[in-house]
Amino acid sequence: MTSGVGSQLRMALATAPGVLARMSGRTWALFALYVALSAGLLGLIVVLFDTQEKNLQRAAMSFLFPEEWHAILDFLLAFIVKSQAQQVIVNLVLFATMTLVSIVFFWSKELLSQSVERDRLTQGDPNADPAAWRDNAIWWEGLEEIKWTLVSIALMFVVLWVGHDVAPWRKTLATMLSYGVLFFSTAVNFMAPPLQRRQMSYSQVLSAMARRPVLTMVFGAAMALPQVLVLHLVTGADLSVAAALIAIFAINVVFIAWSAASGTVAGLVLEPLAKGVAPWRWPWRVLSALVVAAVLAAGIYVSLNLGLALADKSQILKCRYSVDWSTVVIDEPKLLGLIKGEVEVGVSFEVTIDNPNVLPVRIENNRVVAEDGGVVVAEGRLLPFDVPANGRSKTRVGMNVKVRAASLLEGASLNPAKWGLVLYVEIGDGFEFPIPLLADG
């Protein structure tokens, strides 16, 4: 039994992933089937995305939502992408890919897992025992997959809620949580099948995993991190969208099938632990279901309210902004403020705003963050101003900027022409939408 940390690490990093070297011809055939099905599904997505992106997006929205909601959803998706740390979005993409393949082809994953366990029986694994399997109906297997999918989505809702705020500590926490959810979801997704074949509940599966946390999280990380690395490399390369998706999905399908095979080996280790845990009584099952439902409902409710708020601010979001640094005027700073670690400086400059809307725009609750090389130099607020409908106007924007001495020590510049500016428009209580005004440098 893998009770020690060292034995758990060996199982997660060597024994389980090394199953590919010990698979029978039948298992390799089922492995190839799972890869082919996954590749076909994700390949279809690439083709449709490359040729029919706009039409598919409109069709999906029309099927799921009324016409008047489409603009709301556009803004909501933009907000999610802009408000989250890049790594959270990367982990979310990998999570979505794995979840989609798992729920569509759960039956193929189960066939592969069964064949791997049969191989393990012939290789002397004491936990491999096809005689202990229950004859589960396919609808039951699908229902179990849906259950975990809903739990995983609820966890991701929590990550997105944490990460929506611009506070650096929340961005860091959301990034860490997104890794945790990705690793844990990967582990549960692929280590649970051998236990579910014995009709063990998720409470038993999760209890066993909690008693082998190193095995669970390291296995999830071993299967997920290479995909994270590839996604980063692809997004940094000069590739078309279709080529990037092909590269990302190619590594996805290989690791998803590999995870299904190796997860069976790792999951069998948990069988004696899970067997020794009594399933939750019905009150706890109901309570856990209510908690998941509450998180999902809260996430949907907040998302819809945020979408409505974004729609109300859509005129501001549709405007185009440009800064003319040649018009900058900087007041004499109050150097005594350095004693407190910051200097207050009055800064004003001209901003050109193109308003393509049929109604005038007024910008009120907002703030501006000035950055240089990722270092926050200053923060301020734009004075309220109006832009006429279907027009362009120049306005002198005044900022009472508090320049942080700590930022200057980190190498930030006092020259405004080198700053990057981001306008954060308040769209609801605690929610801000970022609008880049100028890139730094």
C-alpha positions as CSV (number, residue, x, y, z in Angstrom):
1,M,0.0,0.0,0.0
2,T,1.4,3.4,-1.0
3,S,1.1,5.1,2.4
4,G,4.5,6.8,2.5
5,V,5.2,10.0,0.7
6,G,8.0,8.4,-1.3
7,S,5.8,5.5,-2.5
8,Q,3.0,7.9,-3.4
9,L,5.4,9.9,-5.5
10,R,6.7,6.8,-7.2
11,M,3.2,5.8,-8.1
12,A,2.2,9.2,-9.3
13,L,5.4,9.9,-11.4
14,A,6.6,6.5,-12.4
15,T,4.4,3.4,-11.9
16,A,1.1,4.9,-13.1
17,P,2.5,6.9,-16.1
18,G,4.7,3.9,-17.0
19,V,1.6,1.8,-17.7
20,L,2.1,2.5,-21.5
21,A,5.1,0.1,-21.5
22,R,3.0,-2.7,-20.1
23,M,-0.3,-2.5,-22.1
24,S,-1.6,-5.5,-24.1
25,G,-2.6,-5.2,-27.8
26,R,-6.3,-5.0,-26.9
27,T,-5.6,-2.1,-24.5
28,W,-3.5,-0.3,-27.1
29,A,-6.4,-0.7,-29.5
30,L,-8.8,0.9,-27.0
31,F,-6.2,3.6,-26.3
32,A,-6.1,4.4,-30.0
33,L,-9.9,4.4,-30.1
34,Y,-10.1,7.0,-27.3
35,V,-7.4,9.1,-28.9
36,A,-9.2,8.9,-32.3
37,L,-12.6,9.9,-30.8
38,S,-11.1,12.8,-28.8
39,A,-9.1,13.9,-31.9
40,G,-12.2,13.7,-34.0
41,L,-14.3,15.8,-31.6
42,L,-11.6,18.5,-31.0
43,G,-10.6,18.4,-34.7
44,L,-14.2,19.2,-35.6
45,I,-14.2,22.1,-33.2
46,V,-11.0,23.4,-35.0
47,V,-12.6,23.1,-38.4
48,L,-15.8,24.8,-37.4
49,F,-14.0,27.5,-35.5
50,D,-11.7,28.2,-38.4
51,T,-14.5,28.4,-41.0
52,Q,-17.7,29.2,-39.2
53,E,-16.7,31.0,-36.0
54,K,-19.1,33.9,-36.2
55,N,-22.0,31.9,-37.5
56,L,-21.6,29.2,-34.9
57,Q,-21.3,31.7,-32.1
58,R,-24.5,33.5,-33.2
59,A,-26.3,30.1,-33.8
60,A,-25.3,28.9,-30.3
61,M,-26.5,32.1,-28.7
62,S,-29.7,32.1,-30.6
63,F,-30.4,28.5,-29.6
64,L,-29.7,29.1,-25.9
65,F,-30.6,32.7,-25.3
66,P,-33.0,35.4,-26.6
67,E,-31.7,37.9,-29.1
68,E,-31.6,40.8,-26.6
69,W,-29.2,38.8,-24.4
70,H,-26.5,38.4,-27.1
71,A,-24.7,41.7,-26.5
72,I,-24.8,40.9,-22.8
73,L,-23.0,37.6,-23.3
74,D,-20.4,39.2,-25.6
75,F,-19.5,41.7,-22.9
76,L,-19.6,39.0,-20.2
77,L,-17.1,36.8,-22.1
78,A,-14.9,39.8,-22.7
79,F,-15.0,40.7,-19.0
80,I,-14.1,37.1,-17.9
81,V,-11.1,37.1,-20.2
82,K,-9.9,40.6,-19.3
83,S,-10.5,40.4,-15.6
84,Q,-8.7,37.1,-15.0
85,A,-5.0,36.4,-14.7
86,Q,-3.7,34.8,-17.9
87,Q,-2.8,31.6,-16.2
88,V,-6.3,31.3,-14.9
89,I,-7.6,31.4,-18.5
90,V,-5.0,28.9,-19.6
91,N,-6.1,26.5,-16.8
92,L,-9.7,27.1,-17.6
93,V,-9.2,26.2,-21.3
94,L,-7.5,22.9,-20.3
95,F,-10.2,22.1,-17.8
96,A,-12.9,22.7,-20.4
97,T,-11.2,20.5,-22.9
98,M,-10.7,17.6,-20.5
99,T,-14.3,18.0,-19.2
100,L,-15.8,18.0,-22.7
101,V,-13.9,14.9,-23.8
102,S,-14.6,13.0,-20.6
103,I,-18.4,13.6,-20.6
104,V,-18.9,12.9,-24.3
105,F,-16.7,9.7,-24.4
106,F,-17.1,8.4,-20.9
107,W,-17.9,5.0,-22.2
108,S,-14.7,4.8,-24.2
109,K,-12.7,5.9,-21.2
110,E,-14.4,3.2,-19.2
111,L,-13.6,0.5,-21.8
112,L,-9.9,1.6,-21.7
113,S,-9.8,1.6,-17.9
114,Q,-11.3,-1.9,-17.7
115,S,-8.8,-3.3,-20.2
116,V,-5.9,-1.7,-18.2
117,E,-7.2,-3.3,-15.0
118,R,-7.3,-6.7,-16.8
119,D,-3.7,-6.2,-17.8
120,R,-2.8,-5.3,-14.2
121,L,-4.5,-8.6,-13.0
122,T,-2.2,-10.6,-15.2
123,Q,0.8,-8.6,-14.0
124,G,0.1,-9.4,-10.3
125,D,-1.5,-6.2,-9.1
126,P,-3.3,-7.4,-5.9
127,N,-6.0,-4.7,-6.2
128,A,-7.0,-5.6,-9.8
129,D,-10.1,-7.8,-9.6
130,P,-12.6,-7.8,-12.5
131,A,-14.7,-10.2,-10.5
132,A,-15.5,-7.3,-8.1
133,W,-17.0,-5.2,-10.9
134,R,-20.7,-4.4,-10.9
135,D,-22.8,-4.5,-14.1
136,N,-23.4,-0.7,-14.2
137,A,-26.0,0.6,-16.7
138,I,-24.6,3.1,-19.2
139,W,-27.0,5.8,-17.9
140,W,-25.6,5.3,-14.4
141,E,-22.1,5.8,-15.7
142,G,-23.2,8.9,-17.5
143,L,-24.9,10.3,-14.5
144,E,-21.8,9.8,-12.4
145,E,-19.8,11.7,-15.0
146,I,-22.3,14.6,-14.9
147,K,-22.2,14.7,-11.1
148,W,-18.5,15.3,-11.1
149,T,-18.7,17.7,-14.0
150,L,-21.2,19.9,-12.0
151,V,-18.9,19.8,-8.9
152,S,-15.9,20.8,-11.1
153,I,-17.8,23.7,-12.7
154,A,-18.8,24.9,-9.3
155,L,-15.2,24.9,-8.2
156,M,-14.2,26.9,-11.3
157,F,-17.0,29.4,-10.5
158,V,-15.3,30.0,-7.1
159,V,-11.9,30.5,-8.9
160,L,-13.4,33.1,-11.3
161,W,-15.2,34.9,-8.5
162,V,-11.9,35.2,-6.6
163,G,-10.0,36.4,-9.6
164,H,-12.4,39.0,-10.9
165,D,-11.0,41.7,-8.6
166,V,-7.9,43.7,-9.6
167,A,-6.3,43.3,-6.2
168,P,-2.9,41.5,-6.8
169,W,-3.4,39.1,-3.9
170,R,-6.7,38.0,-5.3
171,K,-5.1,37.4,-8.8
172,T,-2.4,35.3,-7.1
173,L,-4.9,33.4,-5.1
174,A,-7.1,32.7,-8.1
175,T,-4.1,31.5,-10.1
176,M,-3.1,29.1,-7.3
177,L,-6.7,27.9,-6.9
178,S,-7.0,27.3,-10.7
179,Y,-4.0,25.0,-10.6
180,G,-5.5,23.2,-7.6
181,V,-8.8,22.7,-9.3
182,L,-7.2,21.6,-12.6
183,F,-4.9,19.0,-10.8
184,F,-7.7,17.8,-8.5
185,S,-10.2,17.5,-11.3
186,T,-7.7,15.6,-13.5
187,A,-7.1,13.2,-10.7
188,V,-10.7,12.5,-9.8
189,N,-11.7,12.3,-13.5
190,F,-9.2,9.5,-14.3
191,M,-8.6,7.8,-10.9
192,A,-12.3,7.3,-10.0
193,P,-13.4,4.8,-12.8
194,P,-11.9,1.6,-11.2
195,L,-13.7,2.5,-7.9
196,Q,-16.9,3.4,-9.7
197,R,-16.9,0.0,-11.4
198,R,-17.3,-1.4,-7.8
199,Q,-20.2,1.1,-7.3
200,M,-18.3,3.1,-4.8
201,S,-19.8,6.6,-4.2
202,Y,-17.9,9.9,-4.7
203,S,-17.8,10.3,-0.9
204,Q,-15.8,7.1,-0.7
205,V,-13.6,8.1,-3.6
206,L,-12.9,11.5,-2.2
207,S,-12.3,10.2,1.3
208,A,-9.7,7.7,-0.1
209,M,-8.0,10.5,-2.1
210,A,-7.9,12.7,1.0
211,R,-5.9,10.0,2.7
212,R,-3.4,9.9,-0.2
213,P,-3.1,13.6,-1.0
214,V,0.4,13.4,-2.5
215,L,-0.6,10.7,-4.9
216,T,-3.8,12.6,-5.9
217,M,-2.3,16.0,-6.5
218,V,1.0,15.0,-7.9
219,F,-0.7,12.6,-10.4
220,G,-3.0,15.4,-11.5
221,A,-0.1,17.8,-11.9
222,A,2.0,15.2,-13.8
223,M,-0.9,14.8,-16.3
224,A,-1.9,18.5,-16.5
225,L,1.4,20.5,-16.4
226,P,2.8,19.4,-19.7
227,Q,-0.4,20.6,-21.3
228,V,-0.1,23.9,-19.6
229,L,3.5,24.3,-20.9
230,V,2.5,23.5,-24.4
231,L,-0.4,25.9,-24.3
232,H,2.0,28.7,-23.1
233,L,4.5,27.9,-25.9
234,V,1.8,27.9,-28.6
235,T,0.2,31.1,-27.4
236,G,3.6,32.8,-27.5
237,A,4.4,31.5,-31.1
238,D,3.4,33.3,-34.3
239,L,0.7,30.8,-35.4
240,S,-2.8,31.2,-36.8
241,V,-5.7,30.5,-34.6
242,A,-6.4,27.2,-36.4
243,A,-2.7,26.1,-36.2
244,A,-2.6,27.0,-32.5
245,L,-5.7,25.0,-31.7
246,I,-4.4,22.0,-33.6
247,A,-1.2,22.0,-31.6
248,I,-3.0,22.5,-28.3
249,F,-5.6,19.8,-29.0
250,A,-3.0,17.3,-30.3
251,I,-1.2,17.3,-26.9
252,N,-4.6,17.3,-25.1
253,V,-5.9,14.1,-26.7
254,V,-2.7,12.2,-26.1
255,F,-2.6,13.2,-22.4
256,I,-6.3,12.6,-21.9
257,A,-5.9,9.0,-23.1
258,W,-2.7,8.6,-21.2
259,S,-4.4,10.0,-18.0
260,A,-7.2,7.4,-18.4
261,A,-4.8,4.5,-18.6
262,S,-2.4,5.7,-15.9
263,G,-5.3,6.9,-13.7
264,T,-6.6,3.4,-13.5
265,V,-3.3,2.1,-12.1
266,A,-3.2,5.0,-9.5
267,G,-6.9,4.6,-8.7
268,L,-6.6,0.8,-7.9
269,V,-4.2,1.8,-5.1
270,L,-7.1,3.6,-3.5
271,E,-9.5,0.6,-3.6
272,P,-8.7,-0.8,-0.1
273,L,-9.0,2.7,1.4
274,A,-12.3,3.5,-0.3
275,K,-13.7,0.1,0.6
276,G,-13.1,0.9,4.3
277,V,-15.1,4.1,4.2
278,A,-18.9,4.0,4.6
279,P,-20.9,5.9,2.0
280,W,-22.4,9.1,3.2
281,R,-25.9,8.9,4.7
282,W,-28.7,10.5,2.8
283,P,-28.7,13.8,4.8
284,W,-25.0,14.4,3.9
285,R,-25.7,13.5,0.3
286,V,-28.6,16.0,0.2
287,L,-26.5,18.7,1.9
288,S,-23.5,18.2,-0.5
289,A,-25.9,18.4,-3.5
290,L,-27.5,21.5,-2.1
291,V,-24.0,23.1,-1.6
292,V,-23.0,22.4,-5.2
293,A,-26.4,23.6,-6.5
294,A,-26.1,26.8,-4.5
295,V,-22.6,27.6,-5.8
296,L,-23.7,26.9,-9.4
297,A,-26.9,29.1,-8.9
298,A,-24.8,31.9,-7.3
299,G,-22.3,31.8,-10.2
300,I,-25.1,31.9,-12.8
301,Y,-26.9,34.7,-10.9
302,V,-23.8,36.8,-10.5
303,S,-22.9,36.2,-14.1
304,L,-26.3,37.3,-15.4
305,N,-26.3,40.4,-13.2
306,L,-22.8,41.2,-14.3
307,G,-23.9,40.8,-17.9
308,L,-26.9,43.1,-17.4
309,A,-24.6,45.7,-15.8
310,L,-22.2,45.3,-18.7
311,A,-25.0,45.9,-21.2
312,D,-25.9,49.1,-19.3
313,K,-22.3,50.3,-19.8
314,S,-22.0,49.0,-23.3
315,Q,-21.8,52.5,-24.8
316,I,-18.7,53.2,-22.8
317,L,-17.1,49.9,-23.7
318,K,-17.7,50.4,-27.4
319,C,-15.9,53.8,-27.4
320,R,-12.3,54.0,-28.7
321,Y,-9.7,55.9,-26.6
322,S,-6.4,57.4,-27.5
323,V,-4.0,59.5,-25.4
324,D,-1.9,62.4,-26.7
325,W,1.2,62.6,-24.4
326,S,2.4,65.7,-26.2
327,T,-0.3,67.7,-24.3
328,V,0.7,66.5,-20.9
329,V,0.9,69.0,-18.1
330,I,2.5,67.9,-14.7
331,D,2.0,70.1,-11.7
332,E,4.8,70.6,-9.2
333,P,4.9,67.6,-6.9
334,K,4.7,67.9,-3.1
335,L,7.9,66.2,-2.2
336,L,7.1,66.1,1.5
337,G,4.8,63.3,0.7
338,L,7.9,61.0,0.3
339,I,7.9,60.8,4.0
340,K,4.7,58.8,3.7
341,G,6.1,56.8,0.8
342,E,4.1,58.5,-2.0
343,V,4.0,61.9,-3.8
344,E,0.8,63.5,-5.0
345,V,1.1,65.0,-8.4
346,G,-1.5,66.7,-10.6
347,V,-1.3,65.4,-14.2
348,S,-3.5,66.3,-17.1
349,F,-3.5,65.3,-20.8
350,E,-5.8,65.2,-23.8
351,V,-7.7,62.0,-24.6
352,T,-9.5,61.5,-27.9
353,I,-12.7,59.5,-27.6
354,D,-14.6,58.1,-30.6
355,N,-18.2,57.4,-29.7
356,P,-19.9,55.2,-32.4
357,N,-23.1,55.0,-30.4
358,V,-26.4,56.7,-31.2
359,L,-26.5,58.1,-27.6
360,P,-24.0,60.4,-25.8
361,V,-21.6,58.8,-23.3
362,R,-20.8,60.0,-19.8
363,I,-17.9,58.5,-17.9
364,E,-18.3,58.8,-14.1
365,N,-17.3,56.1,-11.7
366,N,-13.8,55.0,-12.8
367,R,-10.2,54.9,-12.0
368,V,-7.0,54.9,-14.0
369,V,-3.9,52.7,-13.3
370,A,-0.5,53.8,-14.7
371,E,2.0,51.0,-15.2
372,D,5.6,50.7,-16.4
373,G,6.9,47.3,-17.2
374,G,4.3,45.6,-15.0
375,V,5.0,47.9,-12.0
376,V,2.1,50.1,-10.8
377,V,3.4,53.6,-10.9
378,A,0.3,55.6,-10.1
379,E,-3.4,55.5,-9.6
380,G,-5.9,58.2,-10.2
381,R,-9.4,59.0,-11.5
382,L,-10.7,60.7,-14.6
383,L,-12.9,63.7,-14.0
384,P,-16.4,63.1,-15.2
385,F,-16.9,64.0,-18.9
386,D,-19.3,63.6,-21.8
387,V,-18.9,62.5,-25.4
388,P,-21.6,63.4,-28.0
389,A,-23.3,60.7,-29.9
390,N,-21.7,59.5,-33.2
391,G,-18.9,61.9,-32.6
392,R,-15.3,62.4,-31.7
393,S,-14.1,64.8,-29.0
394,K,-11.0,65.7,-27.2
395,T,-11.1,66.3,-23.6
396,R,-8.4,67.3,-21.1
397,V,-8.4,64.7,-18.4
398,G,-7.2,65.6,-15.0
399,M,-5.7,63.1,-12.6
400,N,-4.6,63.6,-9.0
401,V,-1.9,60.9,-9.1
402,K,-0.3,59.4,-6.1
403,V,3.2,58.3,-7.2
404,R,4.5,55.4,-5.1
405,A,8.1,55.7,-4.0
406,A,8.3,51.9,-3.8
407,S,7.4,51.6,-7.5
408,L,10.2,54.0,-8.4
409,L,12.7,51.9,-6.5
410,E,11.6,48.9,-8.5
411,G,12.7,50.6,-11.7
412,A,9.5,52.4,-12.9
413,S,9.8,55.6,-14.8
414,L,8.5,59.1,-13.8
415,N,8.1,59.9,-17.5
416,P,4.4,59.6,-18.3
417,A,5.2,58.9,-22.0
418,K,6.6,55.5,-20.9
419,W,3.5,54.5,-18.8
420,G,0.8,52.1,-19.8
421,L,-2.7,53.3,-18.9
422,V,-5.7,51.2,-18.1
423,L,-9.1,52.7,-17.5
424,Y,-11.3,50.7,-15.0
425,V,-15.0,51.5,-15.4
426,E,-17.2,50.5,-12.6
427,I,-20.0,48.3,-13.9
428,G,-21.5,47.1,-10.7
429,D,-20.8,46.7,-7.0
430,G,-17.3,45.4,-6.7
431,F,-16.9,44.8,-10.5
432,E,-14.7,46.8,-12.8
433,F,-14.2,46.4,-16.6
434,P,-10.6,47.2,-17.8
435,I,-10.2,49.3,-20.9
436,P,-6.5,49.6,-22.1
437,L,-5.9,53.3,-23.0
438,L,-2.2,53.0,-23.8
439,A,0.5,50.3,-23.8
440,D,3.6,51.0,-21.7
441,G,6.9,51.8,-23.3
